[in-house]
Amino acid sequence: MTNTRSLLIGAAGMLLLVLVAAGGFLLGRSGDDATGDDASSADPTPSTTTPDVATTVVPSGDVTTTRAQALRSTSSTTPPASAAPAVQEFSDLFEALRGAVGRVDAVGCDAESQGTAFLVSPEIAYTAQHVVDDAAEIALRIGGERVEAEVLGADAALDVAVLRLARPIENAPILEIASESPRVGEEVAAMGHPRGLPLALTVGRVTSMNGSFDFGSGDALDNLIQTDAVVAPGSSGGPLIDRMGRVVGIVILKDLAAEGLMYAGDIQGSIGVLTDWRDAATVQRPAVCVGSLDLDTIESFAADTIGATVDHPELARLQLTFAAYTQAINSGRAEDGFALLGPAITTNNSAAAWAEGQATSSLWGWTIRSIDQPVAGTLDVRSTFMSTQEAAFGFDGESTCTRWDITHELVDGELDGRPFWFVNRSRATDGGGPVDCAGWEPSLAQEWVIDPIAEGDAFAGSSVLDPGTYDAWFTDVDAGATVVVDLDSSFDTFDPLLEIFGADGRLLAENDDRGDGTLNSSATAEVAASGPIQIRVQDLAHVSGGEYELTVAVAAG
């Protein structure tokens, strides 16, 4: 998903929308926030949160409308003013309106992004255009449901888009659009899913109106509301509400050059096109991805799309194989993927029949875990990844989001005049296999016992954390000691949860940088009673796990 304001980064080929020239960035969140991004220091401290569930995706597109057209149509389509609702506390508004705000997951041909959207009817939602720009698939996670969505209209100049859901959200609150713009000094609140985390609300005041933001290269946004509400990537597309719970703006970006400032598009400047799109009879065409057999193009991003925890002479060729396979499925051209399969599959299947079974699927988070060569000309490759699909095509006929642990047999061959590996057979890895995303819970895979650590001493070790597991490290410490645990990982899709438990099983400390793309985490705990402590490491991404190094230091209390 690219435009003049976007930059593709990250080991998983995820999309972080960065405003390079002006020191700000769009708040549609990449699935893989880059380590060291200044945005990591801008996490909001939500006053209220609600649990969220793992994600996924389905079709969208783009249509352009000029700002002049938008403003011309505003006067005739702005809803008539009605009696003003009562002023309320934002905490009460959050509880009343939270069911109207959801997380957007958008997948492009070689990237994915996350943002926020809000309901204006049971089956219509508004969001920011850059969240769904060039998306091949879109889904909204709202009220515990995952609903596929498609774009009725989108405007990059206004940075707004209208989504139509595949089915209405029953009994959900509907947000009201304010009939006028807010005033400078007025208190407002932003609702969104910062960094894909549970729904959060942050409060601020309008500090300026009718502002503009210049991205450089002649690209700019106008009619902006400037506030000091704290937001982070993933909040783009969320509503900016007033004290009556009415939407006055759509969250767009944070200005890194002026820490503490956030911008939302004044909804009065786009209400005309938004209203027109709501009534549109047709949807906009989703992005059409590069064909899966364009191997030169796919090879350029294969290593970023397909992760690996092992090295092997054939790794690059395997990454090309799985990137091409993923590209074929995710771009809606599954029949192209049939050419990537070996004779054990193709002999008794037709391309059309095989593609039908993949028609609703999307794959991401693919990581190669092990590579073995039992005989010349074949490889056994263990991979973990996630998929979304219509329930009927799930592994159990019900799962719409699945975590896979698969061992593929690949056979050597040639494709488009170059050496290639073909997927010939697949089986669930021993002890692995598919599980539903929502029902997934980590199970203890490894326990490590460290010799007692004396005060002033330290321990250093490492482990490879498999998906669907957690590691538990045990050591004895004396009462009154201070335990400092540092975790360091270079595995970009790894989101570590680091916890320290006392001898009584009570949680003493945990890292506070979860979900912000930080791979180097730490936690410090004061130990009240002598005995064994447990240091637990999990992967909150629940996708791939990762390799990490652990240092445990003990100092006097």
Buried (B, 14 or more C-beta within 10 A) or exposed (E): BBBEBBBBBBBBBBBBBBBBEBEBBBBBBBBBBBBEBBBBEBBBEBEBEBEBEBBBBBBBBBBEBEBEBBBEBBEEBBEEEEEEEEEBEBEEBBEEBBBBBBBBBBBBBBBBBBBBBBBBBBBBBBBBBBBBBBBBBBBBBBBEBBBBBBBBBBBBBBBBBBBBBEEEBEEBBBBBBBBEBBEEEBBBBBBBBBBBBBBBBBBBBBBEBEBEBBBEEEBBBBBBBBBBBBBBBBBBBBBBBBBBBBBBBBBBBBBBEEEEBBBBBBBBBBBBBBBBBBEBEEBBEBBEBBBBBBBEBBBEBBBBBBBBBBEBEBBBBBBBBBBBBBBBBBBBBBBBBBBBBBEBBBEEBEBEEBBEEBEBBBBBBBBBBBBEBEEEEBBBBBBBBBBBBEEEBBBEEEBBBBBBBBBBBBBBBEBEEEEBBBBBBBEEBEEBBBBBBEEBEBEEBBEBEBEEBEBEEEBEEEBBBBBBBBBBBEBBBBEEBBBBBBBBBEBBBBBBBBBBBBBEEEEBBBBEBBBBBBBBBBBBBBBBEBEBBBBBBBBEBBBBBBBBBBBBBBEEE
